[in-house]
Amino acid sequence: MTELLIRNADYLLTMDETRRELVSAEVLLRDGVVVAVGQNLTTEGEVIEASGCVVTPGLVNTHHHLYQSLTRAVPGGQDALLFGWLKTLYPIWARFTPDHMYVSAQVGLAELALSGCTLSSDHLYMYPNGSRLEDTIHAAAEIGMRFQPTRGAMSIGESDGGLPPDALVEREAAILEDCIRVIDGFHDPSASSMCRVGIAPCSPFSVSRDLMRDAALLARDKGVMLHTHLAENEEDIAYSLAQFGCRPGQYAEDLGWVGPDVWHAHCVKLDPSEIALFAQTKTGVAHCPCSNCRLGSGIAPLRAMRDAGVPVGLGVDGSASNDAGNLVAEARQAMLLQRVAGGADAMSAREALEIATRGGADILGRPECGRIEVGARADIAIWDVSGIESAGSWDPAALLLAGPTTVRDLLVEGRSVVRDGQVVTIDLPAQIAQQNKLARALRDAI
């Protein structure tokens, strides 16, 4: 039995069913599970002193392309809209190898961990030069992050009217076969799971209707979740109308891509009827505000989605369209954009943090994560609010208004991933150096 006590936290934001906030609080963890929350708890195990700290559930990242950590700030894509940005980057990504996938996943996940993230999804939709989904799965296992990789795919290349180059697309039969392989080999549906695999054709403009439909059938047969990009910008809407004769929401519904086992990335351009559809079917949305700003896609109707009952989580998106992977900063950006669109009372700091924790856990099908309550997994972020970022703050729990953007400590399944502001599970400086070396080689080759 392994037991750990987080003691004397100045403030505890539980994100439980009643959103309790406790002062001078303690959390007792045993074998990866929260077993008690309150005051004056005791243990014979390890103690983490949390005086001067705010404790929250670990944050949950619902959309990422970890491989893109190797292509930040590429000059040709810095000022491009979505489709032009993709055209710039596809030839670079086509040079990736399994080593590129592994190193970029470790660096990207470490960046997330330092920002308070304990559970991350990933959308890997191309497999050049022998790359496989398990390149990222092994990286996540070593760093100790809870991981939800999705087996993405592209099947319609330029010669068939698609956007990606032919070299990056796969045969649809081979895609489905590999989905079965990785689900059978790596998917763990248990409550303590550190890896759950999903199926994720890249987007409506890079795969066929048949693959979208077959992917949905396969996912439901295997009991795994579905993910794709949807309604990201005006180009996306125009493509759907021209190619399919309907808006993206209708396209998704027609092919079986709605329901509580589905979550779509972006959804910046959902109209009221599509929002109502997603609310009725409990279809999830991964909101990626920084990427949406960076690519000029617009402000997603997050307030309208939340009010209608659409399940919503946050995603940092890939680091080629965000250039960063800081999830707590993403939550702040989500809050600020809704205030730009709807006024200063459109979204509170606490609501944005809720979306970043239990909101994301719920749309990933992990209700045992994203909250601190008895029976929940021991995924916890400890934020030191004694520093300059919070100096003078009247409300230490309002982290998104005045708080640090790096955790002091991070626990996943009750095990330390970050301690005293440093990742302790891998040699991060060595991986950063390797990533810089790989990025320079890619730049020189291009």
C-alpha positions as CSV (number, residue, x, y, z in Angstrom):
1,M,0.0,0.0,0.0
2,T,1.3,3.4,-1.0
3,E,-0.1,6.4,0.9
4,L,0.6,10.1,0.5
5,L,-0.9,13.2,2.3
6,I,-1.0,16.7,0.9
7,R,-1.1,18.8,4.0
8,N,-2.0,22.4,4.9
9,A,-3.0,23.7,1.5
10,D,-4.0,27.3,1.8
11,Y,-6.9,26.7,-0.6
12,L,-8.3,23.5,-2.3
13,L,-10.5,23.8,-5.3
14,T,-12.1,20.3,-5.5
15,M,-14.2,20.7,-8.7
16,D,-16.5,18.0,-7.2
17,E,-20.2,17.9,-7.8
18,T,-20.8,20.9,-5.5
19,R,-17.6,22.7,-6.5
20,R,-16.4,22.8,-2.8
21,E,-13.6,25.2,-2.0
22,L,-11.8,24.4,1.3
23,V,-9.3,26.5,3.3
24,S,-6.4,24.9,5.2
25,A,-7.3,21.6,3.5
26,E,-5.7,18.2,3.2
27,V,-6.0,15.4,0.7
28,L,-5.1,11.8,1.5
29,L,-4.1,9.5,-1.4
30,R,-3.8,5.7,-1.3
31,D,-2.7,3.5,-4.2
32,G,-3.5,6.1,-6.8
33,V,-7.0,7.0,-5.4
34,V,-8.3,9.9,-3.3
35,V,-9.5,8.4,-0.1
36,A,-10.1,11.5,2.1
37,V,-10.6,15.2,1.7
38,G,-10.8,17.6,4.7
39,Q,-8.7,18.8,7.7
40,N,-6.6,17.1,10.3
41,L,-5.9,14.0,8.2
42,T,-3.0,11.7,9.2
43,T,-0.8,9.2,7.4
44,E,2.2,7.0,8.0
45,G,3.2,7.5,4.4
46,E,4.8,10.4,2.5
47,V,3.7,14.0,3.3
48,I,3.8,16.9,0.9
49,E,3.6,20.3,2.6
50,A,1.3,22.6,0.7
51,S,1.4,25.7,2.8
52,G,1.4,28.8,0.6
53,C,-0.2,26.8,-2.2
54,V,-3.5,26.3,-4.0
55,V,-4.4,22.7,-4.9
56,T,-6.5,21.8,-7.9
57,P,-7.3,18.7,-9.8
58,G,-4.8,18.0,-12.6
59,L,-5.8,19.8,-15.8
60,V,-7.0,17.8,-18.8
61,N,-5.9,18.5,-22.4
62,T,-8.4,17.4,-25.0
63,H,-6.7,18.2,-28.2
64,H,-3.0,18.1,-29.3
65,H,-0.7,17.2,-32.1
66,L,2.4,16.4,-30.1
67,Y,4.6,15.9,-33.1
68,Q,4.2,19.6,-34.0
69,S,6.5,20.5,-31.0
70,L,9.3,20.1,-33.5
71,T,7.9,22.8,-35.9
72,R,7.2,25.8,-33.8
73,A,7.3,29.2,-35.5
74,V,8.1,27.9,-39.0
75,P,8.5,31.2,-41.0
76,G,6.4,30.1,-44.0
77,G,3.4,29.3,-41.7
78,Q,3.6,32.1,-39.2
79,D,1.0,34.4,-40.9
80,A,-1.0,31.9,-42.9
81,L,-4.6,30.8,-42.6
82,L,-5.4,27.1,-41.8
83,F,-5.1,25.6,-45.3
84,G,-2.1,27.6,-46.3
85,W,-0.5,26.8,-43.0
86,L,-1.0,23.1,-43.6
87,K,0.4,23.4,-47.2
88,T,3.6,24.9,-45.7
89,L,4.1,22.3,-43.0
90,Y,3.1,19.0,-44.8
91,P,6.4,18.7,-46.6
92,I,8.3,19.1,-43.4
93,W,6.2,16.6,-41.5
94,A,6.7,14.1,-44.3
95,R,10.4,13.9,-43.2
96,F,9.5,12.7,-39.7
97,T,10.7,9.4,-38.4
98,P,9.8,7.4,-35.2
99,D,12.6,9.3,-33.4
100,H,10.9,12.6,-34.2
101,M,7.6,11.3,-33.0
102,Y,9.0,10.0,-29.7
103,V,11.1,13.0,-28.8
104,S,8.5,15.6,-29.7
105,A,5.9,13.7,-27.6
106,Q,8.1,13.6,-24.6
107,V,9.0,17.3,-24.8
108,G,5.3,18.3,-25.5
109,L,4.0,16.2,-22.6
110,A,6.6,17.6,-20.3
111,E,5.6,21.1,-21.2
112,L,2.0,20.2,-20.4
113,A,2.9,18.6,-17.1
114,L,4.7,21.8,-16.0
115,S,1.5,23.7,-16.8
116,G,-0.6,21.4,-14.5
117,C,-1.8,18.8,-17.0
118,T,-2.1,15.2,-15.8
119,L,-4.2,13.8,-18.7
120,S,-3.7,14.6,-22.3
121,S,-5.2,13.3,-25.6
122,D,-3.2,13.4,-28.8
123,H,-4.2,13.3,-32.4
124,L,-1.6,11.7,-34.6
125,Y,-2.9,11.4,-38.1
126,M,0.2,10.7,-40.3
127,Y,2.8,8.0,-40.1
128,P,5.7,8.8,-42.4
129,N,8.9,6.7,-42.6
130,G,7.8,3.9,-40.3
131,S,6.3,6.0,-37.5
132,R,3.6,4.3,-35.4
133,L,1.2,5.4,-32.7
134,E,3.2,3.6,-30.1
135,D,6.1,5.9,-30.6
136,T,4.0,8.4,-28.6
137,I,2.5,5.9,-26.2
138,H,6.0,4.8,-25.1
139,A,7.0,8.4,-24.6
140,A,3.9,9.1,-22.4
141,A,4.5,5.9,-20.3
142,E,8.1,7.0,-19.5
143,I,7.1,10.5,-18.4
144,G,4.2,9.1,-16.3
145,M,1.4,11.1,-17.9
146,R,-2.1,9.7,-18.3
147,F,-2.6,9.5,-22.0
148,Q,-5.4,9.2,-24.6
149,P,-3.7,8.8,-28.0
150,T,-5.9,8.6,-31.1
151,R,-5.1,6.7,-34.2
152,G,-5.7,9.5,-36.8
153,A,-5.5,9.1,-40.5
154,M,-5.5,10.9,-43.9
155,S,-6.7,9.0,-47.0
156,I,-7.4,11.6,-49.7
157,G,-4.3,13.2,-51.2
158,E,-3.8,16.0,-53.6
159,S,-4.2,13.8,-56.7
160,D,-7.8,12.9,-55.5
161,G,-8.7,16.5,-54.6
162,G,-7.6,16.4,-51.0
163,L,-5.4,18.8,-49.2
164,P,-2.4,16.6,-48.0
165,P,0.3,15.4,-50.3
166,D,-0.1,11.9,-51.6
167,A,3.0,10.8,-49.7
168,L,1.2,11.3,-46.3
169,V,-2.0,9.5,-47.0
170,E,-2.8,5.8,-46.4
171,R,-5.1,3.1,-47.8
172,E,-8.3,3.1,-45.9
173,A,-8.2,-0.7,-45.4
174,A,-4.8,-0.4,-43.9
175,I,-5.9,2.5,-41.6
176,L,-8.7,0.4,-40.1
177,E,-6.5,-2.6,-39.7
178,D,-4.0,-0.5,-37.8
179,C,-6.7,1.0,-35.6
180,I,-7.6,-2.6,-34.6
181,R,-4.0,-3.4,-33.9
182,V,-3.3,-0.4,-31.6
183,I,-6.6,-0.8,-29.7
184,D,-6.0,-4.5,-29.1
185,G,-2.4,-3.8,-28.1
186,F,-2.6,-0.7,-26.0
187,H,-6.2,0.3,-25.0
188,D,-7.0,-0.1,-21.3
189,P,-10.6,0.7,-20.3
190,S,-10.1,0.3,-16.6
191,A,-10.7,3.2,-14.2
192,S,-7.0,3.4,-13.4
193,S,-6.0,3.3,-17.0
194,M,-2.9,5.2,-18.1
195,C,-3.6,4.7,-21.8
196,R,-6.9,4.7,-23.7
197,V,-6.8,4.6,-27.5
198,G,-9.3,6.4,-29.7
199,I,-10.0,6.5,-33.5
200,A,-9.6,9.9,-35.2
201,P,-9.7,10.4,-39.0
202,C,-8.0,13.8,-39.4
203,S,-10.8,15.9,-40.9
204,P,-13.6,16.0,-43.4
205,F,-11.2,17.4,-46.1
206,S,-8.6,14.6,-45.8
207,V,-10.7,11.4,-45.5
208,S,-13.6,9.9,-47.4
209,R,-17.2,9.5,-46.2
210,D,-16.7,5.8,-46.1
211,L,-13.8,6.0,-43.8
212,M,-15.7,8.4,-41.4
213,R,-18.6,5.9,-41.4
214,D,-16.4,2.8,-41.0
215,A,-14.4,4.5,-38.2
216,A,-17.5,5.2,-36.2
217,L,-18.7,1.6,-36.6
218,L,-15.3,0.2,-35.6
219,A,-15.0,2.5,-32.6
220,R,-18.4,1.4,-31.3
221,D,-17.6,-2.2,-31.9
222,K,-14.4,-1.8,-29.9
223,G,-15.9,0.5,-27.2
224,V,-13.5,3.4,-27.8
225,M,-14.0,7.1,-28.5
226,L,-14.0,9.1,-31.7
227,H,-12.3,12.3,-32.5
228,T,-11.8,14.7,-35.5
229,H,-11.5,18.3,-36.5
230,L,-14.8,20.1,-37.3
231,A,-16.0,23.6,-38.3
232,E,-12.7,25.1,-37.6
233,N,-12.9,28.2,-39.8
234,E,-14.8,29.7,-42.8
235,E,-12.7,27.7,-45.2
236,D,-13.9,24.6,-43.4
237,I,-17.5,25.6,-43.7
238,A,-17.2,26.5,-47.4
239,Y,-15.5,23.1,-48.1
240,S,-18.3,21.2,-46.4
241,L,-21.0,23.1,-48.3
242,A,-19.2,22.6,-51.6
243,Q,-18.2,19.0,-51.2
244,F,-21.0,17.5,-49.1
245,G,-23.9,19.9,-49.7
246,C,-24.4,20.5,-45.9
247,R,-22.9,22.1,-42.9
248,P,-20.3,20.2,-40.8
249,G,-22.8,19.4,-38.0
250,Q,-25.2,17.7,-40.5
251,Y,-22.3,15.8,-42.1
252,A,-21.2,14.5,-38.6
253,E,-24.7,13.5,-37.7
254,D,-25.3,11.7,-41.1
255,L,-22.1,9.6,-40.6
256,G,-22.7,8.6,-36.9
257,W,-20.3,11.2,-35.5
258,V,-22.4,12.5,-32.7
259,G,-22.9,11.2,-29.2
260,P,-21.2,11.0,-25.8
261,D,-18.4,8.9,-27.2
262,V,-17.4,11.6,-29.7
263,W,-15.6,14.9,-29.3
264,H,-14.7,17.4,-32.1
265,A,-11.8,19.8,-32.1
266,H,-12.4,23.6,-32.5
267,C,-16.0,24.0,-33.6
268,V,-15.4,27.7,-34.0
269,K,-18.1,28.1,-36.6
270,L,-20.9,26.0,-35.2
271,D,-24.3,27.7,-35.8
272,P,-27.2,27.6,-33.3
273,S,-28.7,24.4,-34.9
274,E,-25.4,22.6,-34.6
275,I,-25.0,23.7,-31.0
276,A,-28.4,22.4,-30.2
277,L,-27.5,19.1,-31.9
278,F,-24.4,18.7,-29.9
279,A,-26.2,19.6,-26.7
280,Q,-29.0,17.1,-27.4
281,T,-26.6,14.2,-28.2
282,K,-23.9,15.2,-25.6
283,T,-21.3,15.4,-28.3
284,G,-18.1,17.0,-26.9
285,V,-16.0,19.9,-28.1
286,A,-12.3,20.6,-27.6
287,H,-11.9,24.3,-27.4
288,C,-8.5,25.6,-28.6
289,P,-8.5,29.4,-28.1
290,C,-4.8,30.2,-28.7
291,S,-4.6,28.2,-31.9
292,N,-7.9,29.8,-33.1
293,C,-6.3,33.2,-32.5
294,R,-3.0,32.3,-34.1
295,L,-4.7,31.0,-37.3
296,G,-7.3,33.8,-37.4
297,S,-10.1,31.3,-37.2
298,G,-12.3,33.3,-34.9
299,I,-13.7,33.1,-31.4
300,A,-15.6,29.8,-30.7
301,P,-19.1,30.3,-29.2
302,L,-18.1,28.8,-25.9
303,R,-20.6,30.7,-23.9
304,A,-23.4,29.6,-26.1
305,M,-22.2,26.0,-26.1
306,R,-22.0,25.9,-22.3
307,D,-25.4,27.5,-21.8
308,A,-27.0,25.0,-24.2
309,G,-25.4,22.1,-22.4
310,V,-22.7,21.1,-24.8
311,P,-19.8,19.2,-23.0
312,V,-16.7,21.3,-23.5
313,G,-13.0,20.9,-22.6
314,L,-9.8,22.7,-23.5
315,G,-7.0,21.8,-25.9
316,V,-3.7,23.5,-26.5
317,D,-3.7,22.1,-30.1
318,G,-0.4,21.5,-31.9
319,S,2.6,23.6,-31.2
320,A,2.9,24.6,-34.8
321,S,-0.4,26.5,-34.5
322,N,-0.1,27.6,-30.9
323,D,3.7,27.7,-30.5
324,A,3.1,26.8,-26.8
325,G,1.6,23.9,-24.8
326,N,0.7,25.6,-21.6
327,L,-2.8,24.5,-20.5
328,V,-3.4,26.9,-17.6
329,A,-2.5,29.7,-20.0
330,E,-5.0,28.2,-22.4
331,A,-7.7,28.4,-19.8
332,R,-6.9,32.1,-19.2
333,Q,-7.1,32.7,-22.9
334,A,-10.5,31.0,-23.1
335,M,-11.8,33.2,-20.3
336,L,-10.5,36.4,-21.9
337,L,-11.9,35.7,-25.4
338,Q,-15.3,35.0,-24.0
339,R,-15.1,38.4,-22.3
340,V,-14.0,40.0,-25.5
341,A,-17.0,38.5,-27.2
342,G,-19.6,38.8,-24.5
343,G,-18.5,41.2,-21.8
344,A,-16.6,41.1,-18.5
345,D,-19.2,38.8,-16.9
346,A,-19.2,36.3,-19.8
347,M,-16.9,33.8,-18.1
348,S,-15.4,33.7,-14.6
349,A,-11.9,32.4,-13.7
350,R,-13.5,29.5,-11.8
351,E,-15.6,28.5,-14.7
352,A,-12.7,28.5,-17.1
353,L,-10.7,26.3,-14.6
354,E,-13.7,24.0,-14.4
355,I,-13.7,23.5,-18.1
356,A,-9.9,22.8,-18.0
357,T,-10.4,20.1,-15.3
358,R,-13.6,18.2,-15.0
359,G,-14.9,19.5,-18.3
360,G,-12.1,18.0,-20.2
361,A,-12.1,14.7,-18.2
362,D,-15.8,14.3,-18.9
363,I,-15.6,14.6,-22.7
364,L,-12.7,12.1,-22.7
365,G,-14.9,9.7,-20.9
366,R,-12.9,9.9,-17.6
367,P,-15.3,11.0,-14.9
368,E,-12.8,9.6,-12.3
369,C,-10.4,12.4,-13.3
370,G,-10.6,16.2,-13.2
371,R,-11.9,16.5,-9.7
372,I,-10.7,15.9,-6.1
373,E,-13.2,13.8,-4.2
374,V,-13.3,10.4,-2.6
375,G,-12.9,7.7,-5.2
376,A,-11.3,10.0,-7.9
377,R,-7.9,9.2,-9.3
378,A,-5.0,10.9,-7.5
379,D,-4.2,13.4,-10.3
380,I,-3.4,16.6,-8.5
381,A,-1.7,20.0,-9.3
382,I,-0.1,22.0,-6.5
383,W,0.4,25.7,-7.3
384,D,2.7,27.9,-5.2
385,V,0.9,31.3,-4.8
386,S,3.5,32.8,-2.6
387,G,5.4,34.3,-5.6
388,I,5.3,37.5,-7.6
389,E,2.4,36.4,-9.9
390,S,0.0,36.3,-6.9
391,A,1.5,39.0,-4.8
392,G,-1.3,41.3,-3.7
393,S,-4.1,38.9,-4.8
394,W,-7.2,39.0,-2.7
395,D,-8.4,35.7,-4.0
396,P,-5.7,33.1,-4.2
397,A,-8.1,30.6,-5.8
398,A,-8.6,32.9,-8.9
399,L,-5.5,31.4,-10.4
400,L,-6.3,32.5,-14.0
401,L,-6.5,36.1,-12.9
402,A,-3.4,36.3,-10.7
403,G,-1.4,33.1,-10.4
404,P,1.5,31.0,-11.6
405,T,1.5,29.3,-15.0
406,T,3.9,26.6,-13.8
407,V,3.1,24.0,-11.1
408,R,5.2,23.4,-8.0
409,D,4.2,19.8,-7.9
410,L,2.2,17.4,-10.1
411,L,0.9,14.0,-9.2
412,V,-0.4,11.5,-11.6
413,E,-2.0,8.3,-10.1
414,G,-0.4,9.5,-6.9
415,R,3.1,9.5,-8.3
416,S,5.3,12.6,-8.7
417,V,5.8,13.8,-12.3
418,V,6.8,17.4,-11.3
419,R,8.5,18.2,-8.0
420,D,9.6,21.7,-7.0
421,G,8.9,22.9,-10.6
422,Q,11.1,20.3,-12.3
423,V,10.0,17.2,-14.3
424,V,11.5,14.3,-12.3
425,T,10.6,11.3,-14.5
426,I,12.8,11.9,-17.5
427,D,16.0,13.8,-18.4
428,L,14.2,16.8,-19.8
429,P,17.2,18.9,-20.6
430,A,18.6,16.0,-22.7
431,Q,15.3,15.6,-24.6
432,I,15.1,19.4,-25.2
433,A,18.7,19.3,-26.7
434,Q,17.7,16.3,-28.9
435,Q,14.6,18.1,-30.0
436,N,16.6,21.2,-31.0
437,K,19.0,19.1,-32.9
438,L,16.2,17.4,-34.8
439,A,14.5,20.7,-35.5
440,R,17.8,22.2,-36.9
441,A,18.3,19.2,-39.2
442,L,14.7,19.6,-40.5
443,R,15.2,23.3,-41.1
444,D,18.5,22.7,-42.9
445,A,17.0,20.0,-45.1
446,I,14.1,22.2,-46.2
